[in-house]
Structures are given as C-alpha cells and as structure tokens.
Amino acid sequence: MESDEFDVRGNWLYFDEECFLRGASGRYQVDKLIPVSGKGVITGAVSDGVVQADVSIGIDELRSRIKYL
C-alpha cells in the first residue's frame, strides 16, 4: 500500500504501489498526483497520513478533480 496527500484539508489517496510495475491500463489521476491504476481508497488523515479521520471532501468535488487517462 502506498498513499499520497492530495488536499490541504488532509485527504489522502491510498493505492496499490505495484500498479507502477504492472503497467496496467485504466489509469486515473487526482489533481497533480502521479497517475495510478486499480482501486484506490480516499480517506481523511492527520499526522502525515498516520491517523485516519473522516474525509473532508464531497463526492461531487472529488469527481471534478479526477482525470481518467
């Protein structure tokens, strides 16, 4: 598992780090994060992603920030 913060409000994308090795199709990108493929989970977090929290982004805003490649 790998994670990356994509929002100053503490929202994180968790994804399978092996997606980079497999060269899978169906990639997507949240804001300016590196494109990933496969399933991802979005959570809120504090302490640099260590402590989980509620997300602070609505589904409509999130959809507008995802780009499918």
mmCIF file as Biopython writes it, N, C-alpha, C and O atoms, coordinates in Angstrom:
data_model
#
loop_
_atom_site.group_PDB
_atom_site.id
_atom_site.type_symbol
_atom_site.label_atom_id
_atom_site.label_alt_id
_atom_site.label_comp_id
_atom_site.label_asym_id
_atom_site.label_entity_id
_atom_site.label_seq_id
_atom_site.pdbx_PDB_ins_code
_atom_site.Cartn_x
_atom_site.Cartn_y
_atom_site.Cartn_z
_atom_site.occupancy
_atom_site.B_iso_or_equiv
_atom_site.auth_seq_id
_atom_site.auth_asym_id
_atom_site.pdbx_PDB_model_num
ATOM 1   N N  . MET A ? 1  ? 0.837   -1.171 0.000   1.0 0.0 1  A 1 
ATOM 2   C CA . MET A ? 1  ? 0.000   0.000  0.000   1.0 0.0 1  A 1 
ATOM 3   C C  . MET A ? 1  ? 0.881   1.232  0.000   1.0 0.0 1  A 1 
ATOM 4   O O  . MET A ? 1  ? 1.918   1.291  0.662   1.0 0.0 1  A 1 
ATOM 5   N N  . GLU A ? 2  ? 0.445   2.187  -0.744  1.0 0.0 2  A 1 
ATOM 6   C CA . GLU A ? 2  ? 1.131   3.474  -0.811  1.0 0.0 2  A 1 
ATOM 7   C C  . GLU A ? 2  ? 0.055   4.535  -0.603  1.0 0.0 2  A 1 
ATOM 8   O O  . GLU A ? 2  ? -1.130  4.270  -0.805  1.0 0.0 2  A 1 
ATOM 9   N N  . SER A ? 3  ? 0.456   5.706  -0.209  1.0 0.0 3  A 1 
ATOM 10  C CA . SER A ? 3  ? -0.517  6.787  -0.038  1.0 0.0 3  A 1 
ATOM 11  C C  . SER A ? 3  ? 0.121   8.116  -0.404  1.0 0.0 3  A 1 
ATOM 12  O O  . SER A ? 3  ? 1.342   8.277  -0.384  1.0 0.0 3  A 1 
ATOM 13  N N  . ASP A ? 4  ? -0.743  9.055  -0.738  1.0 0.0 4  A 1 
ATOM 14  C CA . ASP A ? 4  ? -0.278  10.388 -1.094  1.0 0.0 4  A 1 
ATOM 15  C C  . ASP A ? 4  ? -1.361  11.390 -0.735  1.0 0.0 4  A 1 
ATOM 16  O O  . ASP A ? 4  ? -2.535  11.185 -1.047  1.0 0.0 4  A 1 
ATOM 17  N N  . GLU A ? 5  ? -0.969  12.467 -0.083  1.0 0.0 5  A 1 
ATOM 18  C CA . GLU A ? 5  ? -1.926  13.516 0.271   1.0 0.0 5  A 1 
ATOM 19  C C  . GLU A ? 5  ? -2.193  14.352 -0.977  1.0 0.0 5  A 1 
ATOM 20  O O  . GLU A ? 5  ? -1.259  14.734 -1.681  1.0 0.0 5  A 1 
ATOM 21  N N  . PHE A ? 6  ? -3.455  14.636 -1.250  1.0 0.0 6  A 1 
ATOM 22  C CA . PHE A ? 6  ? -3.772  15.414 -2.441  1.0 0.0 6  A 1 
ATOM 23  C C  . PHE A ? 6  ? -4.523  16.690 -2.125  1.0 0.0 6  A 1 
ATOM 24  O O  . PHE A ? 6  ? -4.952  17.392 -3.042  1.0 0.0 6  A 1 
ATOM 25  N N  . ASP A ? 7  ? -4.692  17.004 -0.870  1.0 0.0 7  A 1 
ATOM 26  C CA . ASP A ? 7  ? -5.553  18.116 -0.498  1.0 0.0 7  A 1 
ATOM 27  C C  . ASP A ? 7  ? -5.039  18.734 0.788   1.0 0.0 7  A 1 
ATOM 28  O O  . ASP A ? 7  ? -4.648  18.009 1.703   1.0 0.0 7  A 1 
ATOM 29  N N  . VAL A ? 8  ? -5.030  20.040 0.878   1.0 0.0 8  A 1 
ATOM 30  C CA . VAL A ? 8  ? -4.549  20.703 2.090   1.0 0.0 8  A 1 
ATOM 31  C C  . VAL A ? 8  ? -5.452  20.451 3.287   1.0 0.0 8  A 1 
ATOM 32  O O  . VAL A ? 8  ? -5.074  20.744 4.421   1.0 0.0 8  A 1 
ATOM 33  N N  . ARG A ? 9  ? -6.642  19.910 3.046   1.0 0.0 9  A 1 
ATOM 34  C CA . ARG A ? 9  ? -7.566  19.601 4.137   1.0 0.0 9  A 1 
ATOM 35  C C  . ARG A ? 9  ? -7.306  18.224 4.732   1.0 0.0 9  A 1 
ATOM 36  O O  . ARG A ? 9  ? -8.056  17.776 5.600   1.0 0.0 9  A 1 
ATOM 37  N N  . GLY A ? 10 ? -6.256  17.549 4.280   1.0 0.0 10 A 1 
ATOM 38  C CA . GLY A ? 10 ? -5.886  16.266 4.855   1.0 0.0 10 A 1 
ATOM 39  C C  . GLY A ? 10 ? -6.536  15.063 4.208   1.0 0.0 10 A 1 
ATOM 40  O O  . GLY A ? 10 ? -6.730  14.046 4.874   1.0 0.0 10 A 1 
ATOM 41  N N  . ASN A ? 11 ? -6.879  15.141 2.937   1.0 0.0 11 A 1 
ATOM 42  C CA . ASN A ? 11 ? -7.436  13.995 2.216   1.0 0.0 11 A 1 
ATOM 43  C C  . ASN A ? 11 ? -6.311  13.232 1.537   1.0 0.0 11 A 1 
ATOM 44  O O  . ASN A ? 11 ? -5.429  13.829 0.920   1.0 0.0 11 A 1 
ATOM 45  N N  . TRP A ? 12 ? -6.346  11.912 1.653   1.0 0.0 12 A 1 
ATOM 46  C CA . TRP A ? 12 ? -5.288  11.051 1.147   1.0 0.0 12 A 1 
ATOM 47  C C  . TRP A ? 12 ? -5.862  10.004 0.209   1.0 0.0 12 A 1 
ATOM 48  O O  . TRP A ? 12 ? -6.975  9.519  0.411   1.0 0.0 12 A 1 
ATOM 49  N N  . LEU A ? 13 ? -5.096  9.659  -0.817  1.0 0.0 13 A 1 
ATOM 50  C CA . LEU A ? 13 ? -5.416  8.561  -1.716  1.0 0.0 13 A 1 
ATOM 51  C C  . LEU A ? 13 ? -4.492  7.403  -1.362  1.0 0.0 13 A 1 
ATOM 52  O O  . LEU A ? 13 ? -3.269  7.546  -1.382  1.0 0.0 13 A 1 
ATOM 53  N N  . TYR A ? 14 ? -5.084  6.251  -1.036  1.0 0.0 14 A 1 
ATOM 54  C CA . TYR A ? 14 ? -4.340  5.027  -0.775  1.0 0.0 14 A 1 
ATOM 55  C C  . TYR A ? 14 ? -4.501  4.118  -1.977  1.0 0.0 14 A 1 
ATOM 56  O O  . TYR A ? 14 ? -5.611  3.954  -2.485  1.0 0.0 14 A 1 
ATOM 57  N N  . PHE A ? 15 ? -3.407  3.522  -2.440  1.0 0.0 15 A 1 
ATOM 58  C CA . PHE A ? 15 ? -3.453  2.703  -3.648  1.0 0.0 15 A 1 
ATOM 59  C C  . PHE A ? 15 ? -2.382  1.621  -3.575  1.0 0.0 15 A 1 
ATOM 60  O O  . PHE A ? 15 ? -1.477  1.676  -2.742  1.0 0.0 15 A 1 
ATOM 61  N N  . ASP A ? 16 ? -2.501  0.649  -4.451  1.0 0.0 16 A 1 
ATOM 62  C CA . ASP A ? 16 ? -1.552  -0.461 -4.556  1.0 0.0 16 A 1 
ATOM 63  C C  . ASP A ? 16 ? -0.303  0.032  -5.282  1.0 0.0 16 A 1 
ATOM 64  O O  . ASP A ? 16 ? -0.372  0.397  -6.456  1.0 0.0 16 A 1 
ATOM 65  N N  . GLU A ? 17 ? 0.820   0.044  -4.602  1.0 0.0 17 A 1 
ATOM 66  C CA . GLU A ? 17 ? 2.043   0.566  -5.205  1.0 0.0 17 A 1 
ATOM 67  C C  . GLU A ? 17 ? 2.526   -0.265 -6.391  1.0 0.0 17 A 1 
ATOM 68  O O  . GLU A ? 17 ? 3.299   0.229  -7.212  1.0 0.0 17 A 1 
ATOM 69  N N  . GLU A ? 18 ? 2.087   -1.508 -6.492  1.0 0.0 18 A 1 
ATOM 70  C CA . GLU A ? 18 ? 2.518   -2.345 -7.599  1.0 0.0 18 A 1 
ATOM 71  C C  . GLU A ? 18 ? 1.868   -1.949 -8.922  1.0 0.0 18 A 1 
ATOM 72  O O  . GLU A ? 18 ? 2.241   -2.482 -9.967  1.0 0.0 18 A 1 
ATOM 73  N N  . CYS A ? 19 ? 0.917   -1.038 -8.904  1.0 0.0 19 A 1 
ATOM 74  C CA . CYS A ? 19 ? 0.308   -0.585 -10.161 1.0 0.0 19 A 1 
ATOM 75  C C  . CYS A ? 19 ? 1.365   0.023  -11.072 1.0 0.0 19 A 1 
ATOM 76  O O  . CYS A ? 19 ? 1.186   0.038  -12.290 1.0 0.0 19 A 1 
ATOM 77  N N  . PHE A ? 20 ? 2.460   0.523  -10.511 1.0 0.0 20 A 1 
ATOM 78  C CA . PHE A ? 20 ? 3.528   1.107  -11.314 1.0 0.0 20 A 1 
ATOM 79  C C  . PHE A ? 20 ? 4.329   0.027  -12.032 1.0 0.0 20 A 1 
ATOM 80  O O  . PHE A ? 20 ? 4.854   0.264  -13.120 1.0 0.0 20 A 1 
ATOM 81  N N  . LEU A ? 21 ? 4.426   -1.141 -11.441 1.0 0.0 21 A 1 
ATOM 82  C CA . LEU A ? 21 ? 5.212   -2.237 -12.012 1.0 0.0 21 A 1 
ATOM 83  C C  . LEU A ? 21 ? 4.452   -3.009 -13.077 1.0 0.0 21 A 1 
ATOM 84  O O  . LEU A ? 21 ? 5.046   -3.480 -14.047 1.0 0.0 21 A 1 
ATOM 85  N N  . ARG A ? 22 ? 3.152   -3.142 -12.905 1.0 0.0 22 A 1 
ATOM 86  C CA . ARG A ? 22 ? 2.350   -3.953 -13.813 1.0 0.0 22 A 1 
ATOM 87  C C  . ARG A ? 22 ? 2.075   -3.265 -15.141 1.0 0.0 22 A 1 
ATOM 88  O O  . ARG A ? 22 ? 1.773   -3.939 -16.126 1.0 0.0 22 A 1 
ATOM 89  N N  . GLY A ? 23 ? 2.170   -1.962 -15.191 1.0 0.0 23 A 1 
ATOM 90  C CA . GLY A ? 23 ? 1.868   -1.244 -16.422 1.0 0.0 23 A 1 
ATOM 91  C C  . GLY A ? 23 ? 0.417   -1.385 -16.821 1.0 0.0 23 A 1 
ATOM 92  O O  . GLY A ? 23 ? 0.096   -1.426 -18.008 1.0 0.0 23 A 1 
ATOM 93  N N  . ALA A ? 24 ? -0.454  -1.458 -15.846 1.0 0.0 24 A 1 
ATOM 94  C CA . ALA A ? 24 ? -1.878  -1.670 -16.097 1.0 0.0 24 A 1 
ATOM 95  C C  . ALA A ? 24 ? -2.508  -0.480 -16.810 1.0 0.0 24 A 1 
ATOM 96  O O  . ALA A ? 24 ? -2.067  0.660  -16.668 1.0 0.0 24 A 1 
ATOM 97  N N  . SER A ? 25 ? -3.535  -0.772 -17.570 1.0 0.0 25 A 1 
ATOM 98  C CA . SER A ? 25 ? -4.273  0.303  -18.228 1.0 0.0 25 A 1 
ATOM 99  C C  . SER A ? 25 ? -5.346  0.812  -17.269 1.0 0.0 25 A 1 
ATOM 100 O O  . SER A ? 25 ? -5.495  0.292  -16.164 1.0 0.0 25 A 1 
ATOM 101 N N  . GLY A ? 26 ? -6.077  1.812  -17.687 1.0 0.0 26 A 1 
ATOM 102 C CA . GLY A ? 26 ? -7.137  2.355  -16.848 1.0 0.0 26 A 1 
ATOM 103 C C  . GLY A ? 26 ? -6.616  3.254  -15.751 1.0 0.0 26 A 1 
ATOM 104 O O  . GLY A ? 26 ? -7.091  3.209  -14.617 1.0 0.0 26 A 1 
ATOM 105 N N  . ARG A ? 27 ? -5.650  4.057  -16.088 1.0 0.0 27 A 1 
ATOM 106 C CA . ARG A ? 27 ? -5.061  4.941  -15.074 1.0 0.0 27 A 1 
ATOM 107 C C  . ARG A ? 27 ? -5.952  6.151  -14.813 1.0 0.0 27 A 1 
ATOM 108 O O  . ARG A ? 27 ? -6.729  6.579  -15.667 1.0 0.0 27 A 1 
ATOM 109 N N  . TYR A ? 28 ? -5.811  6.684  -13.609 1.0 0.0 28 A 1 
ATOM 110 C CA . TYR A ? 28 ? -6.524  7.904  -13.225 1.0 0.0 28 A 1 
ATOM 111 C C  . TYR A ? 28 ? -5.594  8.762  -12.374 1.0 0.0 28 A 1 
ATOM 112 O O  . TYR A ? 28 ? -4.596  8.289  -11.830 1.0 0.0 28 A 1 
ATOM 113 N N  . GLN A ? 29 ? -5.951  10.022 -12.281 1.0 0.0 29 A 1 
ATOM 114 C CA . GLN A ? 29 ? -5.107  10.978 -11.572 1.0 0.0 29 A 1 
ATOM 115 C C  . GLN A ? 29 ? -6.000  11.903 -10.763 1.0 0.0 29 A 1 
ATOM 116 O O  . GLN A ? 29 ? -6.992  12.421 -11.274 1.0 0.0 29 A 1 
ATOM 117 N N  . VAL A ? 30 ? -5.649  12.109 -9.502  1.0 0.0 30 A 1 
ATOM 118 C CA . VAL A ? 30 ? -6.347  13.070 -8.656  1.0 0.0 30 A 1 
ATOM 119 C C  . VAL A ? 30 ? -5.472  14.315 -8.590  1.0 0.0 30 A 1 
ATOM 120 O O  . VAL A ? 30 ? -4.330  14.257 -8.135  1.0 0.0 30 A 1 
ATOM 121 N N  . ASP A ? 31 ? -6.005  15.422 -9.040  1.0 0.0 31 A 1 
ATOM 122 C CA . ASP A ? 31 ? -5.247  16.675 -9.111  1.0 0.0 31 A 1 
ATOM 123 C C  . ASP A ? 31 ? -3.928  16.444 -9.838  1.0 0.0 31 A 1 
ATOM 124 O O  . ASP A ? 31 ? -3.930  15.976 -10.977 1.0 0.0 31 A 1 
ATOM 125 N N  . LYS A ? 32 ? -2.820  16.758 -9.214  1.0 0.0 32 A 1 
ATOM 126 C CA . LYS A ? 32 ? -1.500  16.629 -9.845  1.0 0.0 32 A 1 
ATOM 127 C C  . LYS A ? 32 ? -0.697  15.445 -9.323  1.0 0.0 32 A 1 
ATOM 128 O O  . LYS A ? 32 ? 0.509   15.363 -9.558  1.0 0.0 32 A 1 
ATOM 129 N N  . LEU A ? 33 ? -1.363  14.514 -8.606  1.0 0.0 33 A 1 
ATOM 130 C CA . LEU A ? 33 ? -0.656  13.319 -8.142  1.0 0.0 33 A 1 
ATOM 131 C C  . LEU A ? 33 ? -0.230  12.485 -9.335  1.0 0.0 33 A 1 
ATOM 132 O O  . LEU A ? 33 ? -0.776  12.633 -10.428 1.0 0.0 33 A 1 
ATOM 133 N N  . ILE A ? 34 ? 0.728   11.623 -9.133  1.0 0.0 34 A 1 
ATOM 134 C CA . ILE A ? 34 ? 1.157   10.708 -10.185 1.0 0.0 34 A 1 
ATOM 135 C C  . ILE A ? 34 ? -0.024  9.806  -10.551 1.0 0.0 34 A 1 
ATOM 136 O O  . ILE A ? 34 ? -0.748  9.359  -9.662  1.0 0.0 34 A 1 
ATOM 137 N N  . PRO A ? 35 ? -0.229  9.533  -11.830 1.0 0.0 35 A 1 
ATOM 138 C CA . PRO A ? 35 ? -1.335  8.653  -12.227 1.0 0.0 35 A 1 
ATOM 139 C C  . PRO A ? 35 ? -1.157  7.244  -11.661 1.0 0.0 35 A 1 
ATOM 140 O O  . PRO A ? 35 ? -0.050  6.707  -11.639 1.0 0.0 35 A 1 
ATOM 141 N N  . VAL A ? 36 ? -2.254  6.662  -11.209 1.0 0.0 36 A 1 
ATOM 142 C CA . VAL A ? 36 ? -2.256  5.302  -10.674 1.0 0.0 36 A 1 
ATOM 143 C C  . VAL A ? 36 ? -3.329  4.493  -11.382 1.0 0.0 36 A 1 
ATOM 144 O O  . VAL A ? 36 ? -4.152  5.052  -12.107 1.0 0.0 36 A 1 
ATOM 145 N N  . SER A ? 37 ? -3.328  3.188  -11.179 1.0 0.0 37 A 1 
ATOM 146 C CA . SER A ? 37 ? -4.360  2.331  -11.752 1.0 0.0 37 A 1 
ATOM 147 C C  . SER A ? 37 ? -4.860  1.393  -10.663 1.0 0.0 37 A 1 
ATOM 148 O O  . SER A ? 37 ? -4.250  1.267  -9.601  1.0 0.0 37 A 1 
ATOM 149 N N  . GLY A ? 38 ? -5.972  0.742  -10.943 1.0 0.0 38 A 1 
ATOM 150 C CA . GLY A ? 38 ? -6.547  -0.164 -9.967  1.0 0.0 38 A 1 
ATOM 151 C C  . GLY A ? 38 ? -7.432  0.578  -8.988  1.0 0.0 38 A 1 
ATOM 152 O O  . GLY A ? 38 ? -7.851  1.710  -9.228  1.0 0.0 38 A 1 
ATOM 153 N N  . LYS A ? 39 ? -7.701  -0.079 -7.896  1.0 0.0 39 A 1 
ATOM 154 C CA . LYS A ? 39 ? -8.583  0.508  -6.891  1.0 0.0 39 A 1 
ATOM 155 C C  . LYS A ? 39 ? -7.823  1.454  -5.996  1.0 0.0 39 A 1 
ATOM 156 O O  . LYS A ? 39 ? -6.647  1.247  -5.697  1.0 0.0 39 A 1 
ATOM 157 N N  . GLY A ? 40 ? -8.509  2.491  -5.576  1.0 0.0 40 A 1 
ATOM 158 C CA . GLY A ? 40 ? -7.952  3.436  -4.633  1.0 0.0 40 A 1 
ATOM 159 C C  . GLY A ? 40 ? -8.981  3.729  -3.559  1.0 0.0 40 A 1 
ATOM 160 O O  . GLY A ? 40 ? -10.184 3.598  -3.783  1.0 0.0 40 A 1 
ATOM 161 N N  . VAL A ? 41 ? -8.504  4.122  -2.407  1.0 0.0 41 A 1 
ATOM 162 C CA . VAL A ? 41 ? -9.373  4.473  -1.298  1.0 0.0 41 A 1 
ATOM 163 C C  . VAL A ? 41 ? -8.994  5.870  -0.845  1.0 0.0 41 A 1 
ATOM 164 O O  . VAL A ? 41 ? -7.818  6.179  -0.657  1.0 0.0 41 A 1 
ATOM 165 N N  . ILE A ? 42 ? -9.999  6.707  -0.672  1.0 0.0 42 A 1 
ATOM 166 C CA . ILE A ? 42 ? -9.761  8.070  -0.209  1.0 0.0 42 A 1 
ATOM 167 C C  . ILE A ? 42 ? -10.221 8.165  1.244   1.0 0.0 42 A 1 
ATOM 168 O O  . ILE A ? 42 ? -11.349 7.804  1.579   1.0 0.0 42 A 1 
ATOM 169 N N  . THR A ? 43 ? -9.329  8.656  2.094   1.0 0.0 43 A 1 
ATOM 170 C CA . THR A ? 43 ? -9.671  8.874  3.492   1.0 0.0 43 A 1 
ATOM 171 C C  . THR A ? 43 ? -9.163  10.234 3.919   1.0 0.0 43 A 1 
ATOM 172 O O  . THR A ? 43 ? -8.343  10.855 3.243   1.0 0.0 43 A 1 
ATOM 173 N N  . GLY A ? 44 ? -9.654  10.671 5.029   1.0 0.0 44 A 1 
ATOM 174 C CA . GLY A ? 44 ? -9.064  11.818 5.687   1.0 0.0 44 A 1 
ATOM 175 C C  . GLY A ? 44 ? -7.973  11.288 6.600   1.0 0.0 44 A 1 
ATOM 176 O O  . GLY A ? 44 ? -8.024  10.132 7.018   1.0 0.0 44 A 1 
ATOM 177 N N  . ALA A ? 45 ? -7.012  12.097 6.908   1.0 0.0 45 A 1 
ATOM 178 C CA . ALA A ? 45 ? -5.941  11.654 7.799   1.0 0.0 45 A 1 
ATOM 179 C C  . ALA A ? 45 ? -5.262  12.865 8.417   1.0 0.0 45 A 1 
ATOM 180 O O  . ALA A ? 45 ? -5.318  13.977 7.891   1.0 0.0 45 A 1 
ATOM 181 N N  . VAL A ? 46 ? -4.628  12.617 9.536   1.0 0.0 46 A 1 
ATOM 182 C CA . VAL A ? 46 ? -3.808  13.627 10.203  1.0 0.0 46 A 1 
ATOM 183 C C  . VAL A ? 46 ? -2.454  12.994 10.496  1.0 0.0 46 A 1 
ATOM 184 O O  . VAL A ? 46 ? -2.273  11.791 10.304  1.0 0.0 46 A 1 
ATOM 185 N N  . SER A ? 47 ? -1.534  13.776 10.946  1.0 0.0 47 A 1 
ATOM 186 C CA . SER A ? 47 ? -0.185  13.295 11.274  1.0 0.0 47 A 1 
ATOM 187 C C  . SER A ? 47 ? 0.462   12.615 10.083  1.0 0.0 47 A 1 
ATOM 188 O O  . SER A ? 47 ? 0.944   11.488 10.185  1.0 0.0 47 A 1 
ATOM 189 N N  . ASP A ? 48 ? 0.469   13.309 8.949   1.0 0.0 48 A 1 
ATOM 190 C CA . ASP A ? 48 ? 1.098   12.797 7.723   1.0 0.0 48 A 1 
ATOM 191 C C  . ASP A ? 48 ? 0.556   11.444 7.293   1.0 0.0 48 A 1 
ATOM 192 O O  . ASP A ? 48 ? 1.315   10.576 6.861   1.0 0.0 48 A 1 
ATOM 193 N N  . GLY A ? 49 ? -0.755  11.264 7.411   1.0 0.0 49 A 1 
ATOM 194 C CA . GLY A ? 49 ? -1.401  10.052 6.934   1.0 0.0 49 A 1 
ATOM 195 C C  . GLY A ? 49 ? -1.378  8.900  7.898   1.0 0.0 49 A 1 
ATOM 196 O O  . GLY A ? 49 ? -1.832  7.808  7.553   1.0 0.0 49 A 1 
ATOM 197 N N  . VAL A ? 50 ? -0.860  9.100  9.108   1.0 0.0 50 A 1 
ATOM 198 C CA . VAL A ? 50 ? -0.734  8.011  10.071  1.0 0.0 50 A 1 
ATOM 199 C C  . VAL A ? 50 ? -2.059  7.727  10.779  1.0 0.0 50 A 1 
ATOM 200 O O  . VAL A ? 50 ? -2.415  6.564  10.971  1.0 0.0 50 A 1 
ATOM 201 N N  . VAL A ? 51 ? -2.782  8.752  11.162  1.0 0.0 51 A 1 
ATOM 202 C CA . VAL A ? 51 ? -4.033  8.597  11.903  1.0 0.0 51 A 1 
ATOM 203 C C  . VAL A ? 51 ? -5.202  8.884  10.970  1.0 0.0 51 A 1 
ATOM 204 O O  . VAL A ? 51 ? -5.311  9.983  10.425  1.0 0.0 51 A 1 
ATOM 205 N N  . GLN A ? 52 ? -6.077  7.895  10.785  1.0 0.0 52 A 1 
ATOM 206 C CA . GLN A ? 52 ? -7.218  8.044  9.880   1.0 0.0 52 A 1 
ATOM 207 C C  . GLN A ? 52 ? -8.273  8.969  10.475  1.0 0.0 52 A 1 
ATOM 208 O O  . GLN A ? 52 ? -8.435  9.050  11.693  1.0 0.0 52 A 1 
ATOM 209 N N  . ALA A ? 53 ? -8.980  9.660  9.601   1.0 0.0 53 A 1 
ATOM 210 C CA . ALA A ? 53 ? -10.037 10.586 10.004  1.0 0.0 53 A 1 
ATOM 211 C C  . ALA A ? 53 ? -11.103 10.587 8.912   1.0 0.0 53 A 1 
ATOM 212 O O  . ALA A ? 53 ? -10.919 9.973  7.862   1.0 0.0 53 A 1 
ATOM 213 N N  . ASP A ? 54 ? -12.196 11.265 9.155   1.0 0.0 54 A 1 
ATOM 214 C CA . ASP A ? 54 ? -13.235 11.407 8.136   1.0 0.0 54 A 1 
ATOM 215 C C  . ASP A ? 54 ? -12.709 12.228 6.966   1.0 0.0 54 A 1 
ATOM 216 O O  . ASP A ? 54 ? -11.899 13.135 7.153   1.0 0.0 54 A 1 
ATOM 217 N N  . VAL A ? 55 ? -13.168 11.912 5.768   1.0 0.0 55 A 1 
ATOM 218 C CA . VAL A ? 55 ? -12.791 12.716 4.602   1.0 0.0 55 A 1 
ATOM 219 C C  . VAL A ? 55 ? -13.411 14.100 4.731   1.0 0.0 55 A 1 
ATOM 220 O O  . VAL A ? 55 ? -14.455 14.275 5.360   1.0 0.0 55 A 1 
ATOM 221 N N  . SER A ? 56 ? -12.762 15.059 4.137   1.0 0.0 56 A 1 
ATOM 222 C CA . SER A ? 56 ? -13.291 16.428 4.182   1.0 0.0 56 A 1 
ATOM 223 C C  . SER A ? 56 ? -13.545 16.943 2.775   1.0 0.0 56 A 1 
ATOM 224 O O  . SER A ? 56 ? -13.414 18.136 2.502   1.0 0.0 56 A 1 
ATOM 225 N N  . ILE A ? 57 ? -13.912 16.016 1.876   1.0 0.0 57 A 1 
ATOM 226 C CA . ILE A ? 57 ? -14.216 16.379 0.508   1.0 0.0 57 A 1 
ATOM 227 C C  . ILE A ? 57 ? -15.513 15.672 0.124   1.0 0.0 57 A 1 
ATOM 228 O O  . ILE A ? 57 ? -15.710 14.500 0.444   1.0 0.0 57 A 1 
ATOM 229 N N  . GLY A ? 58 ? -16.380 16.386 -0.552  1.0 0.0 58 A 1 
ATOM 230 C CA . GLY A ? 58 ? -17.622 15.793 -1.008  1.0 0.0 58 A 1 
ATOM 231 C C  . GLY A ? 58 ? -17.428 15.019 -2.305  1.0 0.0 58 A 1 
ATOM 232 O O  . GLY A ? 58 ? -16.462 15.243 -3.034  1.0 0.0 58 A 1 
ATOM 233 N N  . ILE A ? 59 ? -18.341 14.120 -2.581  1.0 0.0 59 A 1 
ATOM 234 C CA . ILE A ? 59 ? -18.221 13.266 -3.764  1.0 0.0 59 A 1 
ATOM 235 C C  . ILE A ? 59 ? -18.237 14.074 -5.058  1.0 0.0 59 A 1 
ATOM 236 O O  . ILE A ? 59 ? -17.511 13.742 -5.995  1.0 0.0 59 A 1 
ATOM 237 N N  . ASP A ? 60 ? -19.042 15.120 -5.127  1.0 0.0 60 A 1 
ATOM 238 C CA . ASP A ? 60 ? -19.084 15.925 -6.357  1.0 0.0 60 A 1 
ATOM 239 C C  . ASP A ? 60 ? -17.774 16.663 -6.590  1.0 0.0 60 A 1 
ATOM 240 O O  . ASP A ? 60 ? -17.291 16.730 -7.720  1.0 0.0 60 A 1 
ATOM 241 N N  . GLU A ? 61 ? -17.202 17.214 -5.534  1.0 0.0 61 A 1 
ATOM 242 C CA . GLU A ? 61 ? -15.909 17.887 -5.684  1.0 0.0 61 A 1 
ATOM 243 C C  . GLU A ? 61 ? -14.832 16.881 -6.084  1.0 0.0 61 A 1 
ATOM 244 O O  . GLU A ? 61 ? -14.007 17.164 -6.953  1.0 0.0 61 A 1 
ATOM 245 N N  . LEU A ? 62 ? -14.841 15.711 -5.452  1.0 0.0 62 A 1 
ATOM 246 C CA . LEU A ? 62 ? -13.854 14.683 -5.785  1.0 0.0 62 A 1 
ATOM 247 C C  . LEU A ? 62 ? -13.966 14.279 -7.246  1.0 0.0 62 A 1 
ATOM 248 O O  . LEU A ? 62 ? -12.955 14.192 -7.942  1.0 0.0 62 A 1 
ATOM 249 N N  . ARG A ? 63 ? -15.171 14.033 -7.715  1.0 0.0 63 A 1 
ATOM 250 C CA . ARG A ? 63 ? -15.359 13.661 -9.129  1.0 0.0 63 A 1 
ATOM 251 C C  . ARG A ? 63 ? -14.788 14.707 -10.071 1.0 0.0 63 A 1 
ATOM 252 O O  . ARG A ? 63 ? -14.221 14.368 -11.110 1.0 0.0 63 A 1 
ATOM 253 N N  . SER A ? 64 ? -14.934 15.969 -9.718  1.0 0.0 64 A 1 
ATOM 254 C CA . SER A ? 64 ? -14.442 17.035 -10.601 1.0 0.0 64 A 1 
ATOM 255 C C  . SER A ? 64 ? -12.907 17.113 -10.594 1.0 0.0 64 A 1 
ATOM 256 O O  . SER A ? 64 ? -12.318 17.751 -11.466 1.0 0.0 64 A 1 
ATOM 257 N N  . ARG A ? 65 ? -12.263 16.473 -9.622  1.0 0.0 65 A 1 
ATOM 258 C CA . ARG A ? 65 ? -10.813 16.549 -9.515  1.0 0.0 65 A 1 
ATOM 259 C C  . ARG A ? 65 ? -10.105 15.289 -10.023 1.0 0.0 65 A 1 
ATOM 260 O O  . ARG A ? 65 ? -8.876  15.221 -10.008 1.0 0.0 65 A 1 
ATOM 261 N N  . ILE A ? 66 ? -10.871 14.300 -10.469 1.0 0.0 66 A 1 
ATOM 262 C CA . ILE A ? 66 ? -10.299 13.065 -11.013 1.0 0.0 66 A 1 
ATOM 263 C C  . ILE A ? 66 ? -10.255 13.155 -12.533 1.0 0.0 66 A 1 
ATOM 264 O O  . ILE A ? 66 ? -11.238 13.511 -13.183 1.0 0.0 66 A 1 
ATOM 265 N N  . LYS A ? 67 ? -9.104  12.828 -13.073 1.0 0.0 67 A 1 
ATOM 266 C CA . LYS A ? 67 ? -8.948  12.792 -14.542 1.0 0.0 67 A 1 
ATOM 267 C C  . LYS A ? 67 ? -8.613  11.352 -14.913 1.0 0.0 67 A 1 
ATOM 268 O O  . LYS A ? 67 ? -7.691  10.756 -14.355 1.0 0.0 67 A 1 
ATOM 269 N N  . TYR A ? 68 ? -9.375  10.791 -15.871 1.0 0.0 68 A 1 
ATOM 270 C CA . TYR A ? 68 ? -9.132  9.433  -16.358 1.0 0.0 68 A 1 
ATOM 271 C C  . TYR A ? 68 ? -8.248  9.509  -17.599 1.0 0.0 68 A 1 
ATOM 272 O O  . TYR A ? 68 ? -8.507  10.290 -18.515 1.0 0.0 68 A 1 
ATOM 273 N N  . LEU A ? 69 ? -7.207  8.688  -17.615 1.0 0.0 69 A 1 
ATOM 274 C CA . LEU A ? 69 ? -6.210  8.744  -18.683 1.0 0.0 69 A 1 
ATOM 275 C C  . LEU A ? 69 ? -6.332  7.553  -19.602 1.0 0.0 69 A 1 
ATOM 276 O O  . LEU A ? 69 ? -5.571  7.433  -20.562 1.0 0.0 69 A 1 
#
